Amino acid sequence: AVAARPSAVDVSCGAMPAAVFTSGVGCSASASHAAGVQAQSTAAAAPLDARLIDAREKQRQAERLSQMCGGTVLTKYQRGEGGLGARLFAPRQAQEKRRKERVLRLSEDLRELRWAKTGGSASKLKLVEVTGLVHGHETDLFREMLIVPDAPELCFSLVSAKREYCFAARTTSQAETWVVGLSALLGLPMARRGAFLWNELRLRTQADSESTGIGALLPRLARELDERRRSN
């Protein structure tokens, strides 16, 4: 039996190729020798594949850094005022107070985040103060909101010892740029595109599983109203 060729692997998700061989009973010595030679060549090729993946990821990270230093218009969330009654009976007003359009930018020395409204003074966060990064709605600020207009895969939060800094991108591509780019800078788990894509799938699947009843109708309605407001 002749050794099978390694199956194709999607390197965009960070998967590592593995050689898969098939063997038959009573195979000849020449076939065994051929399998051994192919196994050796595959083993030698594996480091090259790994280097190609690393080179591709480094190129992507360079592109992310360029985009982050150039600045991106995102939505920044902040803590609202009032209790549950205020959030329940005046959800739109509460959302408007919590959601502010800001230009988020990474400093040229890659040590600081800055965000500001157009023409305004900038707020700053040193990256050395960041202890974690959360992709989705799984932080206290998002959990306490009655309605989060932005989909979970678009949201991310930077966590420090003092507080959370919560943002929402306009597209999943923007979210990937900031989540993966900052994770790589900070040495956090979601530092590769594959990890982001898996978590995006998890968040979408979780949202789909919860897309029944009034609990799903309110966020959907809020997003539709927000889209209409932006288009007007």
Backbone bond lengths (Angstrom), bond angles and torsions (degrees), N, CA, C in turn:
res aa  C-N    CA-C-N  psi(-1)  N-CA   C-N-CA  omega(-1)  CA-C   N-CA-C  phi
1 A - - - 1.456 - - 1.514 109.56 -
2 V 1.317 117.30 140.63 1.461 121.85 -178.25 1.510 109.42 -93.56
3 A 1.313 116.96 138.48 1.469 121.04 -178.31 1.508 110.05 -62.20
4 A 1.331 115.70 135.74 1.459 120.42 179.74 1.509 109.98 -75.06
5 R 1.344 116.82 149.11 1.465 121.01 177.67 1.522 109.55 -72.27
6 P 1.328 117.46 149.31 1.468 119.43 177.17 1.512 110.31 -58.18
7 S 1.333 115.53 139.38 1.460 120.34 179.37 1.514 110.03 -73.49
8 A 1.352 115.83 151.01 1.465 120.89 -179.29 1.514 110.23 -68.03
9 V 1.315 116.27 143.73 1.459 121.52 -177.99 1.517 108.66 -128.97
10 D 1.306 116.27 138.95 1.456 121.12 178.49 1.522 109.01 -77.94
11 V 1.341 116.75 102.11 1.456 119.93 -176.40 1.509 112.11 -75.66
12 S 1.333 117.70 -11.67 1.459 119.12 -179.76 1.511 112.06 -66.21
13 C 1.324 117.78 -22.72 1.459 121.21 179.58 1.517 112.13 -97.86
14 G 1.338 116.87 12.22 1.449 119.81 176.09 1.507 114.18 78.83
15 A 1.366 119.22 12.30 1.451 120.86 -178.87 1.516 109.89 -75.97
16 M 1.320 116.83 144.75 1.450 121.56 179.69 1.518 109.40 -99.66
17 P 1.361 118.64 132.62 1.451 120.47 -179.60 1.513 111.58 -67.83
18 A 1.338 116.85 147.38 1.459 121.87 178.32 1.510 108.51 -132.31
19 A 1.338 117.45 137.71 1.452 121.14 179.31 1.519 109.49 -76.78
20 V 1.321 116.85 134.43 1.454 122.41 179.21 1.506 107.44 -123.13
21 F 1.321 117.00 122.43 1.448 121.53 -177.81 1.515 110.08 -119.47
22 T 1.352 116.35 145.93 1.446 121.93 175.04 1.513 108.27 -117.23
23 S 1.308 116.71 142.36 1.455 120.77 179.93 1.506 109.42 -134.46
24 G 1.358 116.17 147.92 1.449 122.14 179.21 1.508 110.96 -106.34
25 V 1.341 116.80 164.64 1.451 121.73 179.37 1.517 108.37 -76.54
26 G 1.342 116.88 133.91 1.460 120.54 176.93 1.497 113.68 71.74
27 C 1.295 118.91 31.60 1.456 120.63 179.94 1.509 110.07 -70.32
28 S 1.316 116.87 152.97 1.462 122.10 -175.80 1.510 110.95 -74.39
29 A 1.330 116.16 163.37 1.460 120.66 -179.81 1.518 111.23 -63.93
30 S 1.345 116.33 -36.53 1.465 118.95 -179.14 1.524 111.04 -65.67
31 A 1.338 116.07 -38.77 1.459 119.78 178.54 1.520 110.35 -66.36
32 S 1.333 116.87 -39.54 1.457 120.54 177.95 1.516 110.70 -63.50
33 H 1.350 115.75 -40.19 1.458 119.58 178.51 1.534 110.77 -63.58
34 A 1.338 116.21 -42.39 1.459 120.48 179.33 1.520 111.17 -61.50
35 A 1.345 115.40 -41.08 1.462 119.62 178.77 1.516 110.70 -63.60
36 G 1.351 115.95 -39.99 1.453 119.17 179.57 1.513 112.20 -64.63
37 V 1.343 116.49 -41.00 1.461 120.61 179.13 1.522 110.33 -63.81
38 Q 1.350 116.67 -42.63 1.465 120.04 -179.29 1.514 110.97 -66.94
39 A 1.338 116.24 -37.55 1.461 119.32 178.10 1.516 110.76 -62.13
40 Q 1.358 116.93 -40.78 1.455 119.90 179.77 1.527 111.32 -66.08
41 S 1.359 115.39 -41.47 1.455 118.47 -179.57 1.519 111.22 -66.18
42 T 1.357 116.69 -36.57 1.465 120.21 178.42 1.523 110.86 -66.15
43 A 1.342 115.85 -42.24 1.462 119.98 179.20 1.524 110.57 -61.98
44 A 1.357 116.23 -37.15 1.456 119.40 179.12 1.520 111.78 -70.36
45 A 1.345 115.04 -29.93 1.467 118.76 -178.30 1.522 112.47 -77.41
46 A 1.345 117.43 -24.99 1.459 120.65 -175.78 1.526 113.20 -56.44
47 P 1.359 119.30 -46.66 1.459 118.51 177.53 1.525 112.74 -59.79
48 L 1.360 115.74 -35.26 1.458 119.47 178.29 1.518 110.37 -64.18
49 D 1.348 116.95 -43.83 1.460 120.30 176.91 1.517 110.92 -59.61
50 A 1.324 115.95 -42.32 1.464 120.15 179.36 1.523 110.78 -62.64
51 R 1.335 116.04 -39.93 1.465 119.37 178.85 1.523 110.96 -65.77
52 L 1.339 116.63 -37.45 1.460 120.39 178.32 1.525 111.08 -64.50
53 I 1.345 115.23 -41.25 1.462 119.57 177.85 1.521 110.29 -63.59
54 D 1.335 116.86 -44.09 1.463 120.60 179.40 1.524 111.16 -63.31
55 A 1.337 116.13 -40.40 1.461 119.85 179.78 1.521 110.70 -64.39
56 R 1.329 116.00 -41.18 1.468 119.66 178.48 1.530 110.87 -64.45
57 E 1.339 116.42 -41.71 1.459 120.15 -179.45 1.525 110.83 -67.22
58 K 1.336 117.36 -36.79 1.464 120.29 177.47 1.526 110.90 -64.86
59 Q 1.350 116.17 -39.37 1.449 119.73 177.52 1.529 110.92 -64.13
60 R 1.336 115.84 -42.87 1.465 119.61 177.96 1.518 111.10 -62.43
61 Q 1.341 117.14 -41.22 1.459 120.26 -179.60 1.526 110.80 -65.26
62 A 1.332 117.35 -37.39 1.464 119.87 176.90 1.522 110.38 -62.64
63 E 1.325 117.06 -39.24 1.467 120.93 177.84 1.526 110.87 -67.08
64 R 1.342 116.43 -39.59 1.465 119.63 178.16 1.528 110.93 -62.40
65 L 1.334 116.35 -46.20 1.463 120.30 -179.24 1.521 110.87 -60.38
66 S 1.330 116.72 -39.77 1.454 120.64 178.61 1.532 111.03 -61.76
67 Q 1.335 116.12 -43.55 1.465 120.39 179.14 1.524 111.42 -66.81
68 M 1.341 116.85 -41.72 1.467 119.56 -178.79 1.519 111.79 -67.35
69 C 1.327 117.25 -39.43 1.464 119.79 178.49 1.530 110.67 -68.87
70 G 1.331 116.69 -29.52 1.458 120.13 177.69 1.513 113.34 -73.38
71 G 1.332 116.91 -23.23 1.461 121.41 178.13 1.511 113.06 96.97
72 T 1.326 116.59 144.41 1.461 123.77 -179.53 1.523 108.96 -137.64
73 V 1.322 115.93 138.65 1.461 120.50 175.80 1.529 108.56 -81.54
74 L 1.339 115.90 116.47 1.456 122.63 -179.83 1.531 109.51 -128.00
75 T 1.317 114.93 174.49 1.465 120.51 172.49 1.525 108.41 -102.28
76 K 1.332 116.66 128.86 1.462 120.54 176.31 1.521 108.73 -105.36
77 Y 1.325 115.64 131.59 1.469 121.60 177.38 1.521 109.15 -95.65
78 Q 1.315 115.38 146.27 1.457 120.64 174.62 1.517 108.97 -139.64
79 R 1.302 115.48 163.53 1.461 119.92 -176.88 1.522 110.54 -66.83
80 G 1.344 115.34 136.35 1.450 120.79 -178.56 1.509 112.25 -89.09
81 E 1.324 115.09 177.91 1.454 121.56 179.83 1.519 109.52 -111.01
82 G 1.310 116.66 152.10 1.456 120.65 177.82 1.512 112.02 90.26
83 G 1.314 115.47 165.08 1.453 121.03 -179.16 1.508 112.28 -92.73
84 L 1.337 115.20 -158.28 1.463 120.80 -176.44 1.525 111.27 -62.09
85 G 1.356 117.97 -37.85 1.453 120.75 -179.35 1.519 111.98 -59.41
86 A 1.323 116.38 -43.39 1.462 120.02 179.99 1.518 110.94 -64.91
87 R 1.339 116.19 -39.06 1.462 119.17 -179.47 1.519 111.06 -73.16
88 L 1.349 117.77 -30.18 1.456 121.21 -176.60 1.523 112.11 -78.38
89 F 1.343 117.29 -43.79 1.455 120.17 -173.50 1.530 113.44 -94.22
90 A 1.301 117.99 -11.44 1.457 120.45 175.41 1.524 109.71 -136.06
91 P 1.356 116.97 57.57 1.467 119.77 -174.04 1.516 113.68 -62.21
92 R 1.337 118.20 -38.66 1.451 119.27 -177.56 1.525 111.46 -66.53
93 Q 1.344 116.49 -45.05 1.453 119.46 179.11 1.534 110.89 -63.30
94 A 1.333 115.76 -39.92 1.462 119.70 178.75 1.523 110.83 -63.59
95 Q 1.342 116.52 -40.57 1.460 120.44 179.21 1.519 111.15 -64.19
96 E 1.361 116.06 -42.00 1.454 119.67 -178.14 1.531 110.76 -61.71
97 K 1.326 116.50 -36.14 1.464 119.81 178.75 1.522 111.18 -70.61
98 R 1.306 117.02 -31.84 1.458 121.44 -176.32 1.531 113.11 -83.73
99 R 1.326 117.78 -28.36 1.460 121.80 -172.46 1.523 110.13 -107.44
100 K 1.326 115.66 120.02 1.457 121.11 -179.91 1.525 109.43 -128.61
101 E 1.316 115.58 133.91 1.469 120.33 177.14 1.517 108.94 -77.13
102 R 1.320 115.53 126.94 1.460 121.06 -178.01 1.533 110.31 -138.51
103 V 1.316 115.39 153.11 1.463 121.05 171.81 1.525 107.45 -94.36
104 L 1.318 116.75 114.71 1.468 121.97 -179.24 1.527 108.45 -97.86
105 R 1.322 115.39 132.11 1.466 120.07 -174.78 1.522 110.45 -141.06
106 L 1.318 116.13 142.99 1.464 122.64 173.81 1.517 108.38 -95.64
107 S 1.335 116.27 134.73 1.463 119.75 -179.02 1.530 110.47 -65.98
108 E 1.324 115.95 156.95 1.462 121.19 -176.95 1.524 112.69 -62.23
109 D 1.331 117.12 -29.52 1.469 119.53 178.73 1.533 111.89 -85.66
110 L 1.353 117.17 3.42 1.473 124.00 175.22 1.531 112.79 64.08
111 R 1.323 117.22 25.26 1.466 120.40 -176.46 1.526 113.68 -113.16
112 E 1.322 117.06 -6.57 1.457 118.63 -171.43 1.525 111.23 -148.73
113 L 1.333 115.80 142.09 1.457 122.10 172.15 1.517 109.17 -101.96
114 R 1.334 115.44 141.51 1.454 120.58 178.82 1.526 108.55 -133.93
115 W 1.323 116.75 139.54 1.457 119.91 176.10 1.520 108.76 -140.16
116 A 1.314 115.15 144.10 1.460 120.30 -177.38 1.516 109.17 -160.11
117 K 1.324 116.22 154.40 1.457 119.11 169.69 1.518 107.68 -76.96
118 T 1.315 116.64 158.78 1.456 121.16 -175.53 1.527 111.15 -55.45
119 G 1.325 114.97 122.38 1.456 120.25 178.93 1.510 114.73 81.33
120 G 1.332 118.29 -0.56 1.459 121.13 -177.88 1.511 112.25 -99.24
121 S 1.320 115.55 171.39 1.465 120.95 176.89 1.528 109.31 -74.00
122 A 1.311 116.25 151.43 1.454 121.36 -172.50 1.520 112.45 -97.01
123 S 1.346 115.35 142.18 1.459 121.74 167.36 1.519 107.66 -88.88
124 K 1.327 116.76 154.69 1.460 119.78 -173.55 1.521 111.35 -133.20
125 L 1.325 114.81 150.63 1.462 122.01 173.89 1.518 108.37 -142.11
126 K 1.321 115.92 119.18 1.465 119.78 177.01 1.530 109.26 -74.85
127 L 1.314 116.78 133.08 1.461 120.25 -177.25 1.523 112.09 -65.21
128 V 1.328 117.31 -23.94 1.459 119.82 178.58 1.527 111.11 -65.45
129 E 1.344 116.94 -20.53 1.461 121.05 179.52 1.531 112.82 -84.35
130 V 1.326 116.83 -12.19 1.463 120.91 -176.86 1.528 110.09 -79.61
131 T 1.332 115.32 126.70 1.469 120.68 -179.83 1.520 113.08 -106.11
132 G 1.331 116.66 -12.66 1.461 119.05 -179.48 1.513 111.90 -167.56
133 L 1.335 116.03 162.19 1.462 122.27 176.93 1.524 107.73 -135.51
134 V 1.331 116.52 128.71 1.466 121.83 -177.04 1.525 109.09 -117.28
135 H 1.311 116.49 127.18 1.464 122.19 176.96 1.520 108.37 -99.59
136 G 1.338 117.15 118.25 1.459 120.72 -178.30 1.523 111.58 120.60
137 H 1.332 115.08 -162.33 1.468 121.86 -178.22 1.528 112.35 -98.06
138 E 1.325 118.33 17.85 1.455 121.48 -168.46 1.534 112.70 -92.76
139 T 1.330 115.85 46.87 1.462 121.13 172.04 1.529 108.40 -130.11
140 D 1.325 116.75 163.93 1.462 120.90 -173.41 1.524 112.49 -59.20
141 L 1.329 117.36 -41.43 1.451 120.07 -176.58 1.530 111.01 -61.65
142 F 1.323 117.26 -44.53 1.464 120.19 179.05 1.530 111.20 -69.94
143 R 1.330 116.70 -38.42 1.472 119.61 -178.14 1.522 112.31 -64.31
144 E 1.330 117.27 -32.79 1.462 119.28 -176.83 1.526 112.40 -79.93
145 M 1.312 117.22 -8.53 1.461 120.60 179.59 1.517 110.55 -81.15
146 L 1.318 116.06 137.68 1.454 120.71 176.82 1.525 110.78 -67.07
147 I 1.333 115.53 -41.44 1.459 121.99 179.97 1.523 108.72 -135.24
148 V 1.327 116.77 131.91 1.465 121.91 172.34 1.523 107.12 -111.38
149 P 1.324 118.54 107.41 1.462 120.13 -174.90 1.520 114.43 -64.18
150 D 1.328 117.45 -28.32 1.464 120.75 -177.08 1.529 110.98 -90.00
151 A 1.331 115.61 138.15 1.468 121.51 -179.68 1.526 110.50 -59.98
152 P 1.335 118.17 149.20 1.473 120.24 -175.70 1.521 114.23 -61.03
153 E 1.353 117.46 -34.35 1.467 119.17 -178.19 1.529 112.02 -69.62
154 L 1.343 117.61 -12.82 1.462 121.25 178.33 1.520 112.55 -92.58
155 C 1.330 117.27 -11.62 1.468 121.45 -172.28 1.523 112.03 -100.96
156 F 1.312 115.15 146.52 1.471 120.60 173.87 1.522 108.63 -151.05
157 S 1.319 115.07 153.48 1.466 121.07 -177.43 1.522 109.99 -133.25
158 L 1.305 115.67 136.74 1.458 121.82 172.01 1.522 107.40 -98.06
159 V 1.312 115.83 130.36 1.460 121.46 -174.73 1.527 109.33 -111.39
160 S 1.325 115.87 129.05 1.463 121.44 173.74 1.519 108.40 -120.47
161 A 1.317 116.66 179.34 1.462 120.22 -179.48 1.528 111.47 -66.17
162 K 1.324 117.38 -25.10 1.459 121.00 -175.11 1.519 113.73 -97.22
163 R 1.349 118.19 -35.98 1.453 119.29 -172.50 1.524 111.40 -163.98
164 E 1.340 115.20 -179.68 1.458 122.88 176.78 1.531 109.07 -112.43
165 Y 1.312 115.98 143.69 1.460 122.50 176.10 1.523 106.88 -118.23
166 C 1.327 116.42 108.71 1.466 121.10 -169.42 1.526 110.96 -109.41
167 F 1.332 115.21 133.78 1.457 121.69 -177.55 1.527 109.76 -133.01
168 A 1.337 115.08 161.14 1.466 121.81 173.02 1.514 108.54 -134.78
169 A 1.324 116.57 126.98 1.456 121.63 176.67 1.524 109.15 -81.89
170 R 1.309 115.78 166.40 1.457 120.12 178.43 1.526 112.02 -89.71
171 T 1.326 116.97 -23.47 1.460 121.66 178.72 1.519 109.08 -137.65
172 T 1.335 116.55 161.35 1.463 119.88 176.94 1.527 110.97 -66.36
173 S 1.334 117.03 -29.16 1.462 120.10 177.05 1.524 110.68 -63.82
174 Q 1.335 117.00 -42.87 1.463 120.55 175.60 1.520 111.12 -63.09
175 A 1.327 115.97 -43.87 1.469 119.68 179.59 1.515 110.71 -60.18
176 E 1.321 117.12 -43.63 1.473 120.83 178.64 1.522 110.98 -60.58
177 T 1.340 116.47 -43.39 1.464 120.13 -179.92 1.524 111.42 -55.80
178 W 1.331 116.87 -47.61 1.460 119.91 -175.89 1.522 112.96 -78.69
179 V 1.317 117.59 -41.52 1.467 120.22 -178.12 1.524 110.76 -66.28
180 V 1.320 116.67 -50.80 1.466 119.93 -178.04 1.525 110.58 -72.78
181 G 1.336 116.59 -41.50 1.463 119.48 -178.93 1.519 112.67 -61.56
182 L 1.330 117.12 -46.35 1.466 120.00 179.09 1.523 111.60 -70.15
183 S 1.321 117.20 -37.07 1.475 120.09 178.30 1.524 110.76 -61.66
184 A 1.326 116.40 -39.70 1.463 119.81 178.30 1.527 111.33 -66.27
185 L 1.330 116.91 -40.55 1.465 120.43 178.26 1.522 112.01 -64.85
186 L 1.335 115.49 -37.06 1.468 120.58 -174.16 1.526 113.17 -93.23
187 G 1.333 117.17 -4.08 1.459 119.78 -178.74 1.517 112.85 70.53
188 L 1.329 116.74 34.44 1.467 122.10 -179.15 1.533 110.71 -97.19
189 P 1.344 117.40 163.11 1.470 120.83 -171.10 1.531 115.66 -56.98
190 M 1.334 119.44 -37.43 1.459 120.49 -174.02 1.531 111.43 -86.96
191 A 1.338 115.79 50.02 1.463 121.35 -173.90 1.518 113.19 -91.94
192 R 1.321 117.84 3.32 1.462 121.44 177.19 1.514 110.05 -127.99
193 R 1.319 114.92 153.29 1.460 120.80 -176.86 1.526 111.48 -59.88
194 G 1.332 116.78 -37.50 1.457 120.06 -179.26 1.514 112.77 -59.89
195 A 1.325 116.98 -41.05 1.467 121.04 179.08 1.524 110.86 -64.25
196 F 1.336 116.18 -39.80 1.462 119.65 177.80 1.527 111.07 -64.27
197 L 1.332 116.72 -44.07 1.466 120.23 -178.32 1.521 111.71 -63.36
198 W 1.340 116.66 -39.37 1.466 119.45 177.51 1.522 110.69 -64.23
199 N 1.325 116.73 -42.50 1.468 119.13 -179.36 1.524 111.02 -69.58
200 E 1.331 116.88 -35.71 1.468 119.87 175.92 1.527 110.07 -60.39
201 L 1.344 116.17 -43.39 1.467 120.22 177.72 1.523 111.02 -62.16
202 R 1.336 116.85 -41.44 1.471 120.99 178.72 1.524 110.87 -61.27
203 L 1.331 116.36 -45.02 1.462 120.31 -178.65 1.523 111.67 -65.67
204 R 1.336 116.22 -40.59 1.471 119.72 179.00 1.529 110.62 -66.15
205 T 1.337 116.17 -42.61 1.459 120.37 179.88 1.521 110.67 -63.69
206 Q 1.319 116.38 -42.47 1.461 120.77 178.47 1.519 111.00 -63.41
207 A 1.335 116.86 -41.01 1.464 120.68 179.17 1.528 110.46 -65.86
208 D 1.343 116.67 -39.54 1.467 120.16 178.86 1.523 111.35 -64.92
209 S 1.343 116.16 -38.66 1.462 119.52 -179.17 1.526 112.11 -68.44
210 E 1.331 116.17 -21.78 1.464 120.82 179.65 1.527 112.22 -99.81
211 S 1.340 116.23 8.51 1.474 120.35 -173.31 1.520 112.50 -86.56
212 T 1.311 116.96 45.81 1.463 121.83 173.96 1.520 108.89 -134.29
213 G 1.321 116.80 150.49 1.454 121.20 175.74 1.512 113.15 79.12
214 I 1.321 115.83 -177.03 1.452 122.49 -176.10 1.518 111.65 -66.81
215 G 1.337 117.23 -28.49 1.458 120.55 179.69 1.510 112.54 -63.74
216 A 1.324 117.48 -27.41 1.458 120.93 177.36 1.520 111.38 -92.40
217 L 1.328 117.11 -27.94 1.464 120.41 -177.23 1.524 111.74 -67.43
218 L 1.321 118.20 -39.86 1.459 120.99 -176.61 1.533 112.63 -62.67
219 P 1.341 120.30 -50.21 1.470 119.12 177.60 1.519 112.55 -61.00
220 R 1.333 116.68 -39.49 1.463 119.92 179.99 1.525 110.10 -63.61
221 L 1.328 117.06 -43.78 1.459 121.20 178.73 1.522 110.66 -63.44
222 A 1.311 116.33 -40.68 1.467 120.26 179.62 1.524 110.93 -62.44
223 R 1.341 117.15 -41.78 1.457 120.09 178.93 1.522 111.18 -64.60
224 E 1.337 116.62 -41.01 1.462 119.98 179.69 1.529 111.17 -64.09
225 L 1.327 116.52 -42.75 1.463 119.91 178.12 1.522 111.27 -63.49
226 D 1.324 115.77 -39.16 1.458 119.76 -179.56 1.527 110.70 -67.00
227 E 1.338 117.74 -40.29 1.445 121.14 177.77 1.528 111.60 -63.88
228 R 1.340 115.97 -40.11 1.464 119.36 177.76 1.524 111.38 -64.85
229 R 1.345 116.00 -39.84 1.466 119.70 179.80 1.520 110.27 -63.35
230 R 1.343 117.18 -40.59 1.470 120.37 -179.63 1.524 111.40 -67.10
231 S 1.343 116.92 -34.98 1.465 120.16 -177.18 1.524 112.27 -76.84
232 N 1.332 117.47 -21.16 1.481 120.39 -178.53 1.527 111.97 -83.22
